[in-house]
Amino acid sequence: MAFKKFIAIHTYHSEETKKKFWSGVSDNMTTDVEWVKKWDFEKAKCSATWVGADDFFFCQWEAENPEDVLSTIAAQGFDEFIFTAMYQIDMHIDANNLTGKIPYKSVLYLDSD
């Protein structure tokens, strides 16, 4: 079965877990190329992330189903720090990666009454 795309919305259990989650990251010398390889697992792959100083951060995942993403997050021990809500992405437009394709064709429910 082909992988589907999902957006994961993460939030921290508390301010204390947020600090623990990010502790030592300023010393991390992993490049973005290395990061992509590190986040490619057997049943799920994290292909993008957006992080700010607020209480939420976002990741794009590819997997057969959301449970595979959640089990991958748990296997990494991150569920000790964060809660995650998963949503399937039916349409994705990225201004930095345009294809010339019509994106609405993948959103089957748009024409339903």
N, CA, C and O atoms as CSV, one atom per row, in Angstrom:
chain,resi,resn,atom,element,x,y,z
A,1,MET,N,N,0.846,-1.183,0.000
A,1,MET,CA,C,0.000,0.000,0.000
A,1,MET,C,C,0.893,1.248,0.000
A,1,MET,O,O,1.945,1.267,0.639
A,2,ALA,N,N,0.476,2.252,-0.698
A,2,ALA,CA,C,1.251,3.496,-0.797
A,2,ALA,C,C,1.106,4.313,0.480
A,2,ALA,O,O,0.073,4.292,1.148
A,3,PHE,N,N,2.158,5.017,0.786
A,3,PHE,CA,C,2.114,5.911,1.938
A,3,PHE,C,C,1.186,7.084,1.654
A,3,PHE,O,O,1.123,7.584,0.531
A,4,LYS,N,N,0.465,7.515,2.687
A,4,LYS,CA,C,-0.362,8.715,2.651
A,4,LYS,C,C,0.382,9.785,3.440
A,4,LYS,O,O,1.285,9.478,4.218
A,5,LYS,N,N,-0.002,11.040,3.234
A,5,LYS,CA,C,0.619,12.135,3.985
A,5,LYS,C,C,-0.285,12.546,5.144
A,5,LYS,O,O,-1.511,12.568,5.029
A,6,PHE,N,N,0.360,12.872,6.266
A,6,PHE,CA,C,-0.350,13.299,7.463
A,6,PHE,C,C,0.328,14.530,8.042
A,6,PHE,O,O,1.540,14.701,7.910
A,7,ILE,N,N,-0.448,15.373,8.674
A,7,ILE,CA,C,0.106,16.469,9.465
A,7,ILE,C,C,-0.078,16.077,10.927
A,7,ILE,O,O,-1.165,15.680,11.346
A,8,ALA,N,N,0.982,16.192,11.677
A,8,ALA,CA,C,0.936,15.914,13.113
A,8,ALA,C,C,1.040,17.246,13.840
A,8,ALA,O,O,1.956,18.033,13.600
A,9,ILE,N,N,0.102,17.481,14.718
A,9,ILE,CA,C,0.148,18.673,15.569
A,9,ILE,C,C,0.565,18.200,16.948
A,9,ILE,O,O,-0.143,17.434,17.601
A,10,HIS,N,N,1.730,18.672,17.379
A,10,HIS,CA,C,2.295,18.254,18.658
A,10,HIS,C,C,2.182,19.394,19.670
A,10,HIS,O,O,2.336,20.565,19.322
A,11,THR,N,N,1.915,19.039,20.906
A,11,THR,CA,C,1.982,19.995,22.006
A,11,THR,C,C,2.622,19.294,23.199
A,11,THR,O,O,2.555,18.072,23.328
A,12,TYR,N,N,3.225,20.062,24.040
A,12,TYR,CA,C,3.999,19.526,25.157
A,12,TYR,C,C,3.095,19.218,26.351
A,12,TYR,O,O,2.066,19.863,26.551
A,13,HIS,N,N,3.496,18.225,27.135
A,13,HIS,CA,C,2.753,17.897,28.349
A,13,HIS,C,C,2.762,19.066,29.331
A,13,HIS,O,O,1.775,19.310,30.025
A,14,SER,N,N,3.879,19.784,29.383
A,14,SER,CA,C,4.021,20.912,30.304
A,14,SER,C,C,5.215,21.754,29.855
A,14,SER,O,O,5.958,21.369,28.953
A,15,GLU,N,N,5.382,22.891,30.490
A,15,GLU,CA,C,6.547,23.733,30.197
A,15,GLU,C,C,7.837,22.997,30.559
A,15,GLU,O,O,8.856,23.148,29.885
A,16,GLU,N,N,7.785,22.204,31.620
A,16,GLU,CA,C,8.960,21.430,32.059
A,16,GLU,C,C,9.338,20.378,31.005
A,16,GLU,O,O,10.517,20.220,30.685
A,17,THR,N,N,8.346,19.662,30.467
A,17,THR,CA,C,8.664,18.660,29.447
A,17,THR,C,C,9.124,19.315,28.148
A,17,THR,O,O,9.927,18.743,27.412
A,18,LYS,N,N,8.619,20.507,27.869
A,18,LYS,CA,C,9.079,21.242,26.687
A,18,LYS,C,C,10.574,21.526,26.803
A,18,LYS,O,O,11.327,21.338,25.847
A,19,LYS,N,N,10.996,21.981,27.981
A,19,LYS,CA,C,12.419,22.266,28.203
A,19,LYS,C,C,13.258,20.994,28.100
A,19,LYS,O,O,14.339,21.013,27.512
A,20,LYS,N,N,12.770,19.892,28.664
A,20,LYS,CA,C,13.498,18.622,28.591
A,20,LYS,C,C,13.577,18.121,27.150
A,20,LYS,O,O,14.612,17.614,26.718
A,21,PHE,N,N,12.477,18.266,26.412
A,21,PHE,CA,C,12.410,17.800,25.029
A,21,PHE,C,C,13.486,18.479,24.171
A,21,PHE,O,O,14.115,17.833,23.333
A,22,TRP,N,N,13.689,19.771,24.383
A,22,TRP,CA,C,14.622,20.537,23.564
A,22,TRP,C,C,15.997,20.725,24.215
A,22,TRP,O,O,16.852,21.405,23.648
A,23,SER,N,N,16.225,20.133,25.396
A,23,SER,CA,C,17.511,20.330,26.066
A,23,SER,C,C,18.646,19.766,25.205
A,23,SER,O,O,18.545,18.661,24.672
A,24,GLY,N,N,19.705,20.530,25.081
A,24,GLY,CA,C,20.881,20.127,24.322
A,24,GLY,C,C,20.786,20.325,22.825
A,24,GLY,O,O,21.762,20.081,22.115
A,25,VAL,N,N,19.630,20.763,22.316
A,25,VAL,CA,C,19.472,20.884,20.871
A,25,VAL,C,C,20.399,21.946,20.277
A,25,VAL,O,O,20.785,21.836,19.113
A,26,SER,N,N,20.757,22.956,21.040
A,26,SER,CA,C,21.638,23.997,20.499
A,26,SER,C,C,23.037,23.459,20.188
A,26,SER,O,O,23.782,24.072,19.424
A,27,ASP,N,N,23.392,22.322,20.775
A,27,ASP,CA,C,24.688,21.696,20.509
A,27,ASP,C,C,24.617,20.645,19.399
A,27,ASP,O,O,25.643,20.091,19.004
A,28,ASN,N,N,23.416,20.369,18.898
A,28,ASN,CA,C,23.215,19.339,17.883
A,28,ASN,C,C,23.740,19.844,16.535
A,28,ASN,O,O,23.335,20.909,16.068
A,29,MET,N,N,24.617,19.098,15.929
A,29,MET,CA,C,25.239,19.494,14.657
A,29,MET,C,C,24.687,18.711,13.465
A,29,MET,O,O,25.317,18.674,12.408
A,30,THR,N,N,23.517,18.086,13.624
A,30,THR,CA,C,22.890,17.332,12.540
A,30,THR,C,C,22.435,18.279,11.434
A,30,THR,O,O,21.740,19.257,11.709
A,31,THR,N,N,22.817,18.001,10.192
A,31,THR,CA,C,22.381,18.826,9.055
A,31,THR,C,C,20.954,18.441,8.663
A,31,THR,O,O,20.436,17.423,9.122
A,32,ASP,N,N,20.323,19.246,7.823
A,32,ASP,CA,C,18.977,18.914,7.374
A,32,ASP,C,C,18.976,17.621,6.547
A,32,ASP,O,O,18.007,16.863,6.602
A,33,VAL,N,N,20.023,17.363,5.796
A,33,VAL,CA,C,20.139,16.124,5.019
A,33,VAL,C,C,20.215,14.921,5.965
A,33,VAL,O,O,19.555,13.906,5.741
A,34,GLU,N,N,21.013,15.039,7.007
A,34,GLU,CA,C,21.122,13.971,7.998
A,34,GLU,C,C,19.808,13.798,8.764
A,34,GLU,O,O,19.425,12.678,9.102
A,35,TRP,N,N,19.122,14.905,9.035
A,35,TRP,CA,C,17.842,14.857,9.750
A,35,TRP,C,C,16.836,14.016,8.980
A,35,TRP,O,O,16.157,13.177,9.570
A,36,VAL,N,N,16.728,14.226,7.667
A,36,VAL,CA,C,15.778,13.469,6.849
A,36,VAL,C,C,16.069,11.971,6.931
A,36,VAL,O,O,15.145,11.167,7.051
A,37,LYS,N,N,17.324,11.598,6.867
A,37,LYS,CA,C,17.697,10.180,6.963
A,37,LYS,C,C,17.369,9.624,8.348
A,37,LYS,O,O,16.914,8.486,8.467
A,38,LYS,N,N,17.595,10.417,9.389
A,38,LYS,CA,C,17.360,9.980,10.765
A,38,LYS,C,C,15.880,9.722,11.030
A,38,LYS,O,O,15.542,8.867,11.849
A,39,TRP,N,N,15.003,10.442,10.356
A,39,TRP,CA,C,13.566,10.350,10.604
A,39,TRP,C,C,12.838,9.486,9.580
A,39,TRP,O,O,11.637,9.655,9.366
A,40,ASP,N,N,13.555,8.565,8.949
A,40,ASP,CA,C,12.980,7.612,8.003
A,40,ASP,C,C,12.970,6.240,8.677
A,40,ASP,O,O,14.015,5.607,8.831
A,41,PHE,N,N,11.777,5.788,9.077
A,41,PHE,CA,C,11.622,4.548,9.821
A,41,PHE,C,C,10.927,3.504,8.946
A,41,PHE,O,O,10.511,3.803,7.826
A,42,GLU,N,N,10.804,2.296,9.455
A,42,GLU,CA,C,10.218,1.200,8.682
A,42,GLU,C,C,8.782,1.491,8.249
A,42,GLU,O,O,8.435,1.264,7.090
A,43,LYS,N,N,7.945,1.988,9.157
A,43,LYS,CA,C,6.529,2.172,8.850
A,43,LYS,C,C,6.105,3.628,8.721
A,43,LYS,O,O,4.949,3.907,8.405
A,44,ALA,N,N,7.017,4.554,8.960
A,44,ALA,CA,C,6.664,5.978,8.892
A,44,ALA,C,C,7.914,6.802,8.617
A,44,ALA,O,O,9.032,6.432,8.977
A,45,LYS,N,N,7.675,7.939,7.960
A,45,LYS,CA,C,8.782,8.841,7.617
A,45,LYS,C,C,8.331,10.268,7.891
A,45,LYS,O,O,7.276,10.691,7.419
A,46,CYS,N,N,9.123,11.006,8.648
A,46,CYS,CA,C,8.852,12.425,8.864
A,46,CYS,C,C,9.561,13.184,7.750
A,46,CYS,O,O,10.781,13.095,7.610
A,47,SER,N,N,8.792,13.932,6.954
A,47,SER,CA,C,9.373,14.584,5.784
A,47,SER,C,C,9.474,16.099,5.908
A,47,SER,O,O,10.075,16.749,5.052
A,48,ALA,N,N,8.896,16.671,6.963
A,48,ALA,CA,C,8.995,18.122,7.169
A,48,ALA,C,C,8.615,18.442,8.612
A,48,ALA,O,O,7.884,17.690,9.257
A,49,THR,N,N,9.122,19.569,9.105
A,49,THR,CA,C,8.756,20.007,10.449
A,49,THR,C,C,8.768,21.525,10.509
A,49,THR,O,O,9.542,22.185,9.817
A,50,TRP,N,N,7.904,22.058,11.340
A,50,TRP,CA,C,7.804,23.500,11.568
A,50,TRP,C,C,7.782,23.705,13.069
A,50,TRP,O,O,6.890,23.202,13.753
A,51,VAL,N,N,8.758,24.442,13.591
A,51,VAL,CA,C,8.890,24.631,15.039
A,51,VAL,C,C,9.061,26.103,15.343
A,51,VAL,O,O,9.866,26.791,14.715
A,52,GLY,N,N,8.300,26.581,16.310
A,52,GLY,CA,C,8.443,27.944,16.812
A,52,GLY,C,C,8.591,27.893,18.326
A,52,GLY,O,O,8.767,26.820,18.902
A,53,ALA,N,N,8.520,29.037,18.959
A,53,ALA,CA,C,8.689,29.109,20.409
A,53,ALA,C,C,7.386,28.842,21.162
A,53,ALA,O,O,7.386,28.768,22.390
A,54,ASP,N,N,6.285,28.697,20.438
A,54,ASP,CA,C,4.985,28.509,21.084
A,54,ASP,C,C,4.829,27.085,21.623
A,54,ASP,O,O,5.781,26.306,21.655
A,55,ASP,N,N,3.606,26.770,22.042
A,55,ASP,CA,C,3.331,25.479,22.665
A,55,ASP,C,C,3.054,24.360,21.669
A,55,ASP,O,O,2.857,23.214,22.074
A,56,PHE,N,N,3.036,24.666,20.385
A,56,PHE,CA,C,2.750,23.668,19.362
A,56,PHE,C,C,3.873,23.636,18.332
A,56,PHE,O,O,4.510,24.655,18.066
A,57,PHE,N,N,4.111,22.460,17.755
A,57,PHE,CA,C,4.938,22.362,16.564
A,57,PHE,C,C,4.313,21.319,15.649
A,57,PHE,O,O,3.469,20.533,16.082
A,58,PHE,N,N,4.721,21.310,14.398
A,58,PHE,CA,C,4.028,20.546,13.372
A,58,PHE,C,C,5.021,19.717,12.573
A,58,PHE,O,O,6.138,20.153,12.295
A,59,CYS,N,N,4.597,18.523,12.212
A,59,CYS,CA,C,5.425,17.656,11.380
A,59,CYS,C,C,4.568,17.055,10.280
A,59,CYS,O,O,3.398,16.737,10.490
A,60,GLN,N,N,5.161,16.902,9.111
A,60,GLN,CA,C,4.508,16.165,8.033
A,60,GLN,C,C,5.082,14.762,8.036
A,60,GLN,O,O,6.298,14.572,8.014
A,61,TRP,N,N,4.200,13.795,8.064
A,61,TRP,CA,C,4.598,12.388,8.087
A,61,TRP,C,C,4.037,11.668,6.870
A,61,TRP,O,O,3.029,12.083,6.299
A,62,GLU,N,N,4.697,10.593,6.484
A,62,GLU,CA,C,4.224,9.704,5.438
A,62,GLU,C,C,4.165,8.301,6.029
A,62,GLU,O,O,5.141,7.803,6.590
A,63,ALA,N,N,2.987,7.669,5.889
A,63,ALA,CA,C,2.767,6.326,6.434
A,63,ALA,C,C,1.505,5.759,5.809
A,63,ALA,O,O,0.767,6.475,5.130
A,64,GLU,N,N,1.253,4.470,6.036
A,64,GLU,CA,C,0.017,3.871,5.544
A,64,GLU,C,C,-1.189,4.362,6.334
A,64,GLU,O,O,-2.285,4.492,5.790
A,65,ASN,N,N,-0.978,4.638,7.637
A,65,ASN,CA,C,-2.083,5.066,8.497
A,65,ASN,C,C,-1.532,5.872,9.666
A,65,ASN,O,O,-0.332,5.814,9.935
A,66,PRO,N,N,-2.373,6.617,10.363
A,66,PRO,CA,C,-1.891,7.451,11.468
A,66,PRO,C,C,-1.345,6.643,12.641
A,66,PRO,O,O,-0.477,7.125,13.369
A,67,GLU,N,N,-1.835,5.436,12.833
A,67,GLU,CA,C,-1.349,4.605,13.930
A,67,GLU,C,C,0.128,4.268,13.774
A,67,GLU,O,O,0.849,4.162,14.766
A,68,ASP,N,N,0.586,4.099,12.521
A,68,ASP,CA,C,2.014,3.830,12.292
A,68,ASP,C,C,2.877,5.021,12.694
A,68,ASP,O,O,3.990,4.848,13.191
A,69,VAL,N,N,2.367,6.220,12.480
A,69,VAL,CA,C,3.100,7.420,12.908
A,69,VAL,C,C,3.138,7.479,14.428
A,69,VAL,O,O,4.199,7.687,15.017
A,70,LEU,N,N,1.996,7.298,15.057
A,70,LEU,CA,C,1.927,7.378,16.521
A,70,LEU,C,C,2.791,6.309,17.184
A,70,LEU,O,O,3.436,6.582,18.197
A,71,SER,N,N,2.814,5.109,16.634
A,71,SER,CA,C,3.665,4.062,17.218
A,71,SER,C,C,5.144,4.370,17.011
A,71,SER,O,O,5.968,4.027,17.859
A,72,THR,N,N,5.494,5.012,15.894
A,72,THR,CA,C,6.881,5.426,15.656
A,72,THR,C,C,7.296,6.502,16.647
A,72,THR,O,O,8.397,6.458,17.194
A,73,ILE,N,N,6.415,7.466,16.876
A,73,ILE,CA,C,6.689,8.524,17.857
A,73,ILE,C,C,6.882,7.913,19.241
A,73,ILE,O,O,7.791,8.302,19.974
A,74,ALA,N,N,6.028,6.959,19.597
A,74,ALA,CA,C,6.135,6.299,20.904
A,74,ALA,C,C,7.430,5.495,21.013
A,74,ALA,O,O,8.080,5.505,22.059
A,75,ALA,N,N,7.807,4.799,19.936
A,75,ALA,CA,C,9.033,3.999,19.948
A,75,ALA,C,C,10.276,4.863,20.162
A,75,ALA,O,O,11.280,4.386,20.690
A,76,GLN,N,N,10.210,6.131,19.752
A,76,GLN,CA,C,11.324,7.061,19.965
A,76,GLN,C,C,11.303,7.668,21.365
A,76,GLN,O,O,12.233,8.379,21.745
A,77,GLY,N,N,10.253,7.393,22.132
A,77,GLY,CA,C,10.145,7.908,23.495
A,77,GLY,C,C,9.553,9.306,23.577
A,77,GLY,O,O,9.516,9.897,24.656
A,78,PHE,N,N,9.092,9.841,22.454
A,78,PHE,CA,C,8.608,11.221,22.448
A,78,PHE,C,C,7.244,11.388,23.097
A,78,PHE,O,O,6.881,12.495,23.495
A,79,ASP,N,N,6.478,10.297,23.210
A,79,ASP,CA,C,5.176,10.433,23.867
A,79,ASP,C,C,5.330,10.715,25.363
A,79,ASP,O,O,4.344,11.011,26.037
A,80,GLU,N,N,6.544,10.627,25.884
A,80,GLU,CA,C,6.807,11.039,27.269
A,80,GLU,C,C,6.821,12.561,27.404
A,80,GLU,O,O,6.735,13.084,28.515
A,81,PHE,N,N,6.927,13.274,26.286
A,81,PHE,CA,C,7.044,14.726,26.280
A,81,PHE,C,C,5.887,15.438,25.594
A,81,PHE,O,O,5.525,16.553,25.972
A,82,ILE,N,N,5.304,14.788,24.577
A,82,ILE,CA,C,4.330,15.478,23.723
A,82,ILE,C,C,3.041,14.671,23.541
A,82,ILE,O,O,3.028,13.443,23.635
A,83,PHE,N,N,1.975,15.399,23.282
A,83,PHE,CA,C,0.721,14.832,22.798
A,83,PHE,C,C,0.677,15.103,21.297
A,83,PHE,O,O,1.200,16.115,20.831
A,84,THR,N,N,0.055,14.204,20.542
A,84,THR,CA,C,0.030,14.355,19.089
A,84,THR,C,C,-1.373,14.115,18.545
A,84,THR,O,O,-2.018,13.124,18.885
A,85,ALA,N,N,-1.835,15.019,17.706
A,85,ALA,CA,C,-3.069,14.844,16.946
A,85,ALA,C,C,-2.679,14.648,15.491
A,85,ALA,O,O,-1.826,15.369,14.973
A,86,MET,N,N,-3.298,13.675,14.826
A,86,MET,CA,C,-2.948,13.330,13.443
A,86,MET,C,C,-4.107,13.648,12.503
A,86,MET,O,O,-5.269,13.395,12.819
A,87,TYR,N,N,-3.768,14.209,11.341
A,87,TYR,CA,C,-4.760,14.527,10.314
A,87,TYR,C,C,-4.187,14.161,8.952
A,87,TYR,O,O,-3.060,14.530,8.623
A,88,GLN,N,N,-4.972,13.433,8.165
A,88,GLN,CA,C,-4.525,13.080,6.817
A,88,GLN,C,C,-4.560,14.314,5.930
A,88,GLN,O,O,-5.483,15.124,6.018
A,89,ILE,N,N,-3.555,14.456,5.075
A,89,ILE,CA,C,-3.460,15.564,4.131
A,89,ILE,C,C,-3.953,15.059,2.777
A,89,ILE,O,O,-3.366,14.145,2.197
A,90,ASP,N,N,-5.018,15.650,2.285
A,90,ASP,CA,C,-5.536,15.260,0.968
A,90,ASP,C,C,-5.028,16.165,-0.147
A,90,ASP,O,O,-4.978,15.754,-1.306
A,91,MET,N,N,-4.651,17.392,0.197
A,91,MET,CA,C,-4.140,18.327,-0.808
A,91,MET,C,C,-2.964,19.080,-0.190
A,91,MET,O,O,-3.036,19.557,0.943
A,92,HIS,N,N,-1.887,19.174,-0.957
A,92,HIS,CA,C,-0.685,19.836,-0.468
A,92,HIS,C,C,-0.125,20.711,-1.585
A,92,HIS,O,O,0.233,20.211,-2.651
A,93,ILE,N,N,-0.053,22.004,-1.339
A,93,ILE,CA,C,0.554,22.937,-2.291
A,93,ILE,C,C,1.730,23.591,-1.578
A,93,ILE,O,O,1.572,24.181,-0.509
A,94,ASP,N,N,2.894,23.482,-2.173
A,94,ASP,CA,C,4.115,24.048,-1.605
A,94,ASP,C,C,4.708,25.002,-2.647
A,94,ASP,O,O,5.158,24.563,-3.705
A,95,ALA,N,N,4.708,26.278,-2.354
A,95,ALA,CA,C,5.204,27.285,-3.306
A,95,ALA,C,C,6.676,27.063,-3.660
A,95,ALA,O,O,7.139,27.550,-4.692
A,96,ASN,N,N,7.409,26.340,-2.825
A,96,ASN,CA,C,8.819,26.065,-3.101
A,96,ASN,C,C,9.031,24.771,-3.886
A,96,ASN,O,O,10.161,24.421,-4.226
A,97,ASN,N,N,7.940,24.068,-4.168
A,97,ASN,CA,C,8.048,22.795,-4.870
A,97,ASN,C,C,6.829,22.603,-5.768
A,97,ASN,O,O,6.057,21.662,-5.583
A,98,LEU,N,N,6.661,23.496,-6.738
A,98,LEU,CA,C,5.496,23.455,-7.617
A,98,LEU,C,C,5.695,22.409,-8.710
A,98,LEU,O,O,6.806,22.195,-9.196
A,99,THR,N,N,4.576,21.756,-9.087
A,99,THR,CA,C,4.647,20.654,-10.043
A,99,THR,C,C,3.894,20.928,-11.340
A,99,THR,O,O,4.131,20.251,-12.341
A,100,GLY,N,N,2.993,21.905,-11.345
A,100,GLY,CA,C,2.158,22.143,-12.507
A,100,GLY,C,C,0.929,21.253,-12.551
A,100,GLY,O,O,0.113,21.368,-13.466
A,101,LYS,N,N,0.784,20.360,-11.568
A,101,LYS,CA,C,-0.383,19.475,-11.499
A,101,LYS,C,C,-1.566,20.223,-10.885
A,101,LYS,O,O,-1.388,21.226,-10.194
A,102,ILE,N,N,-2.757,19.732,-11.142
A,102,ILE,CA,C,-3.965,20.296,-10.547
A,102,ILE,C,C,-4.165,19.638,-9.178
A,102,ILE,O,O,-4.467,18.446,-9.120
A,103,PRO,N,N,-4.006,20.373,-8.083
A,103,PRO,CA,C,-4.016,19.748,-6.753
A,103,PRO,C,C,-5.395,19.318,-6.262
A,103,PRO,O,O,-5.484,18.469,-5.374
A,104,TYR,N,N,-6.465,19.873,-6.808
A,104,TYR,CA,C,-7.810,19.614,-6.292
A,104,TYR,C,C,-8.319,18.219,-6.624
A,104,TYR,O,O,-9.252,17.737,-5.982
A,105,LYS,N,N,-7.726,17.565,-7.611
A,105,LYS,CA,C,-8.186,16.239,-8.012
A,105,LYS,C,C,-8.027,15.207,-6.898
A,105,LYS,O,O,-8.739,14.203,-6.889
A,106,SER,N,N,-7.120,15.431,-5.972
A,106,SER,CA,C,-6.906,14.469,-4.882
A,106,SER,C,C,-7.903,14.665,-3.736
A,106,SER,O,O,-7.950,13.850,-2.815
A,107,VAL,N,N,-8.686,15.724,-3.784
A,107,VAL,CA,C,-9.643,16.006,-2.719
A,107,VAL,C,C,-11.028,15.582,-3.214
A,107,VAL,O,O,-11.801,16.401,-3.709
A,108,LEU,N,N,-11.319,14.311,-3.075
A,108,LEU,CA,C,-12.519,13.718,-3.663
A,108,LEU,C,C,-13.803,14.262,-3.052
A,108,LEU,O,O,-14.820,14.320,-3.743
A,109,TYR,N,N,-13.797,14.654,-1.808
A,109,TYR,CA,C,-15.025,15.093,-1.130
A,109,TYR,C,C,-15.442,16.508,-1.500
A,109,TYR,O,O,-16.522,16.937,-1.094
A,110,LEU,N,N,-14.636,17.256,-2.255
A,110,LEU,CA,C,-14.984,18.628,-2.611
A,110,LEU,C,C,-16.240,18.715,-3.467
A,110,LEU,O,O,-16.993,19.684,-3.371
A,111,ASP,N,N,-16.470,17.698,-4.313
A,111,ASP,CA,C,-17.640,17.727,-5.203
A,111,ASP,C,C,-18.839,16.998,-4.623
A,111,ASP,O,O,-19.891,16.947,-5.260
A,112,SER,N,N,-18.708,16.436,-3.433
A,112,SER,CA,C,-19.831,15.686,-2.863
A,112,SER,C,C,-20.876,16.643,-2.306
A,112,SER,O,O,-20.555,17.728,-1.820
A,113,ASP,N,N,-22.127,16.219,-2.387
A,113,ASP,CA,C,-23.240,17.041,-1.890
A,113,ASP,C,C,-23.777,16.522,-0.585
A,113,ASP,O,O,-24.714,17.096,-0.031
